[in-house]
Amino acid sequence: MSGEGRVIHGVDWQQTFPFIQIFNSFRVAIHLSKLALGLALLLSVWIGGAVLDGIWFHSARALPGEIGAYSQIASNDSGQSLTQWRDETRSQIEATYAGMLEDYGVITPGDNEAPADEYQRALDTAKKGDSLGDLEKKIAERRDAAVKQADSDYDTAVRSADSRNLDQVKHDAATARDEAKMAAFDRARADEEQAQEINGEGLFSAFFGYEIHQVYLVVQAVAHNNWVAPDGAVEHLFNFFTVGPVWLIFHHTIFFVFFGLWFLLIWALFGGAISRIAAVQVARDEKISIRQAMNFAVGKLLSFGSAPVIPVAIVLAIGLILAAAALLGNIPFVGPIAIGACFAFALLAGFVMTLVLLGTAGGFNLMYPTIAVEGSDSFDAISRSFSYVYARPWRMLFYSLVALVYGAATYIFVHCFIYIMLVLAHHFVGMGIFTRAADSRDLLSVMWPSPVTTGRVAYSVHYDALGPGQSLGAFFIHIWVSLLVSFLGSFAISLYFSANTIIYYLMRQEVDSTEMDDVYLEQSPDDQDPSMPMGMEPVHVSAAVTVISATAEPPAEEPKDLPPPAAPEPPNETPASS
């Protein structure tokens, strides 16, 4: 009846609010195969960067705090260039190093040598970066002498103590001895770190440390709901994408070229494999193997590698053509007139370059998912990512913000999970170890500093206070803990590709009205139909379903050239009996 009400049995929230599907990215990203591929990506990038740092020119290495100084110089516009800052900082480091060479007796005065001449010899040694090993040896000798003196003072205090207050004297003397040992080791470590500044810092080490720190600051800003205020998430995202890379591009260009090629290769290989696993899992809720994903990534390696490069190459090509045409402006009298008359073409070129850059910035995250989902090439990835961004820019921005907030929340959760694991392990292992290291601190705290004390899950080991066996044990602990902490980075990589794959599906459904379960599938040789020719292209899921449905019940063919049916015989009637 018309007066009866209607009962709603349920609401499909994913259809009503499609962005809810982004919340599935954690479940997709936490898959072990993606974490393993993310870890392989991190280790490969780190190994390549470490090798480049090891073979790079000594004079071109980064100075401590160089990227931070570059950021301040670029933002303050003080008139000081980074080159001037490097020269001044380098001079200060050399002067400090020369003073340490004299203080520790590495450079000693010669016969009838003036102090100024001795300092000049030390300064010349500092400019070459020589005698670092000798200086570290002298620092260790002074530290050991201080430790030995602390033990001697303890023995003297105990021997001279009165028997009536011996226990109190022992306690006070032991406290003074331990404090003296700690101070000696801390002073030696600080001097060693200061002396090692003469060798600078590896470019990859400086760049990687800065980028990781910016990621940490973005997560902290999101956790505190600090977005656009000073020191907010937007500022640190800007630093992540501009400050570090621009510093490397313009001030260490040759290193950037070599490292950029290596990074692009590794990112395309393992990132493409992660995207492929996520694409199949999101569409069909199936998990392909690492081998299948890597085979797909290797087959599409050129597409994965060239997709982000082609738009940049287009911008550079247009810019170089524009610069070459601008050479006409150097012709006397006629040149400026020609430039002015044709300046509309320069504006048009700027318009095209701006469109390409904005499309690349907005659609970069969709390029790898496009290739992984569609099985296409780099040109299709660029075309689709650009069209989706320009067709639905606000929806793309909204999806990206949801993924950023949700990703930060899940990252904090995983970080806290690992942090609690390490704290519990350190606490209960420490309950069973009573030995002290050479610097009088608890042995486990030296082998593995507590996360509670340092406030970080990553740490460095001071091997100077450990014996041979203790050093080997600390090395193994560092390997295991670093492997666990590395999974935090691999999770971030896996989450990045998983979330962007879901966003690609959502944008494709919005713009092209394509169903979420439509994904490119490869057919393995074992699954190849013997009746089909080898090398036939696999089909999409929706296309395959259509073909199967259409051919499951083929229509019966009409018989051809058959004789016409015979006329039916009249019924055999029996006459009625009379």
Residue pairs with C-beta under 8 A, 6 or more apart in sequence:
13 20
14 20
14 21
18 506
18 509
18 510
19 398
19 399
19 402
19 506
21 502
21 505
21 506
21 516
22 399
22 402
22 403
22 406
22 499
22 502
22 503
22 506
23 406
24 282
24 502
25 403
25 406
25 407
25 410
25 495
25 498
25 499
25 502
26 406
26 410
26 495
28 34
28 278
28 281
28 282
28 498
28 501
28 502
29 35
29 278
29 410
29 491
29 494
29 495
29 497
29 498
29 499
30 491
30 494
31 277
31 281
31 287
31 494
33 277
33 287
33 289
33 290
33 293
34 274
34 277
34 278
34 494
34 497
34 498
35 487
35 490
35 491
35 494
36 290
36 490
37 270
37 273
37 274
37 277
37 290
37 293
37 490
37 494
38 270
38 274
38 489
38 490
38 491
38 492
38 493
38 494
39 486
39 487
39 489
39 490
40 270
41 266
41 267
41 270
41 271
41 274
41 490
41 493
42 486
42 489
42 490
42 493
43 486
44 266
44 270
45 262
45 263
45 266
45 267
46 208
48 259
48 262
48 263
48 266
49 202
49 204
49 205
49 207
49 208
49 259
49 262
50 202
50 204
50 205
52 202
52 203
52 204
52 255
52 258
52 259
52 262
53 61
53 202
53 203
53 204
53 205
54 202
56 202
56 203
56 255
58 129
58 199
58 200
60 203
60 252
60 255
61 199
61 200
61 201
61 202
61 203
62 200
62 201
62 202
62 203
62 205
62 206
62 252
63 86
63 89
63 90
63 93
63 197
63 200
63 201
64 89
64 197
64 200
64 201
65 89
66 82
66 85
66 86
66 89
66 201
66 206
66 247
67 206
67 207
67 210
67 243
67 244
67 247
68 210
69 82
69 85
69 89
70 82
70 85
70 243
70 247
70 251
71 239
71 243
73 80
73 81
73 82
73 85
74 243
82 251
93 126
93 197
93 198
94 123
94 126
94 127
94 198
95 123
95 126
96 194
96 197
97 126
97 135
97 195
97 197
97 198
98 107
98 119
98 122
98 123
98 125
98 126
99 122
100 106
100 135
100 191
100 194
100 195
101 107
101 122
101 125
101 126
101 131
101 135
102 118
102 119
102 122
104 135
104 138
104 139
104 142
105 138
106 131
106 134
106 135
106 138
107 118
107 121
107 122
107 125
107 131
108 118
109 115
109 118
110 117
110 118
125 131
126 198
129 198
129 199
132 195
132 196
132 198
132 199
135 195
136 192
136 195
139 188
139 191
139 192
139 195
140 188
140 464
142 188
143 184
143 185
143 187
143 188
143 464
146 180
146 181
146 183
146 184
146 187
147 180
147 181
147 184
147 185
147 438
149 180
150 176
150 177
150 180
150 181
150 184
151 177
153 173
153 176
153 177
153 180
154 173
154 174
154 176
154 177
157 169
157 172
157 173
157 176
158 166
158 169
158 170
158 173
161 169
161 170
161 173
162 169
177 440
178 440
181 438
181 439
181 440
182 439
182 440
182 441
184 439
185 438
185 439
185 462
185 464
185 465
188 464
189 462
189 464
203 248
203 252
203 255
203 259
204 255
204 259
207 244
207 247
207 248
210 243
210 244
211 240
211 244
212 489
214 236
214 237
214 239
214 240
214 244
215 240
215 492
217 231
217 236
218 233
218 236
218 237
218 240
218 408
219 408
219 411
219 412
219 415
221 227
221 231
221 232
221 233
221 236
222 233
222 404
222 405
222 408
222 409
223 408
223 409
223 412
226 232
226 233
227 233
227 234
228 234
233 404
248 255
248 256
248 259
249 256
264 305
264 308
264 309
265 305
268 297
268 301
268 304
268 305
269 294
269 297
269 298
269 301
269 304
270 297
271 304
271 368
271 493
271 497
272 296
272 297
272 300
272 301
272 304
272 368
272 371
272 372
273 290
273 293
273 294
273 296
273 297
274 293
274 493
274 494
274 497
274 498
275 368
275 369
275 371
275 372
275 497
275 500
275 501
276 288
276 292
276 293
276 296
276 297
276 372
277 287
277 288
277 290
277 293
278 369
278 372
278 497
278 498
278 501
278 502
279 369
279 372
279 373
279 501
279 519
280 286
280 287
280 288
280 519
280 521
281 287
282 498
282 501
282 502
282 505
282 516
283 373
283 505
283 516
283 517
283 518
283 519
283 541
284 517
284 519
284 541
292 522
292 524
296 372
296 522
297 304
300 371
300 375
300 377
302 378
303 371
303 376
303 377
303 378
303 381
304 368
304 371
304 378
306 378
307 367
307 368
307 371
307 378
307 381
307 382
308 360
308 364
308 367
310 378
310 379
310 382
311 356
311 357
311 359
311 360
311 382
312 360
314 353
314 356
315 353
315 356
315 357
318 349
318 352
318 353
319 349
319 353
321 349
322 346
322 349
325 342
325 345
326 339
326 346
328 335
328 338
328 339
329 335
329 336
329 338
329 339
331 338
358 389
359 382
359 385
359 386
359 389
359 390
362 385
362 389
362 393
362 396
362 397
363 382
363 384
363 385
363 386
363 388
363 389
363 396
364 385
365 400
365 496
365 500
365 503
366 381
366 384
366 385
366 388
366 389
366 500
366 503
366 504
366 507
367 378
367 381
367 382
367 385
368 381
368 497
368 500
369 497
369 500
369 501
369 503
369 504
369 505
370 376
370 380
370 381
370 384
370 385
370 504
371 377
371 378
371 380
371 381
372 501
373 501
373 504
373 505
373 508
373 519
373 520
374 380
374 384
374 520
375 520
375 522
375 538
376 520
384 508
387 511
388 396
388 504
388 507
388 508
388 511
389 396
391 511
392 507
392 510
392 511
395 507
395 510
396 503
396 507
399 503
399 506
399 507
400 503
403 499
403 500
403 503
406 499
407 492
407 495
407 496
407 499
410 495
411 488
411 491
411 492
411 495
414 488
414 491
415 457
415 488
418 457
418 484
418 485
418 487
418 488
419 451
419 457
421 484
422 451
422 457
422 481
422 484
423 450
423 451
423 452
426 444
426 448
426 450
426 451
426 452
429 444
430 442
430 444
430 445
430 450
433 442
433 443
433 444
435 443
436 442
436 443
437 443
437 446
437 447
437 465
437 466
437 470
438 464
438 465
438 466
438 467
439 446
439 462
439 465
441 465
443 470
445 453
446 461
446 462
446 465
446 466
446 470
446 474
447 461
447 466
447 470
447 473
447 474
447 477
448 459
448 461
448 474
448 477
448 478
448 481
449 459
451 457
451 459
457 481
457 485
457 488
458 482
458 485
459 478
459 481
461 474
461 475
461 478
463 471
463 474
466 474
505 516
508 514
509 515
509 516
515 542
517 541
517 542
518 540
518 541
518 542
519 540
519 541
520 538
520 540
521 538
521 539
521 540
521 541
521 544
522 538
523 538
528 534
539 547
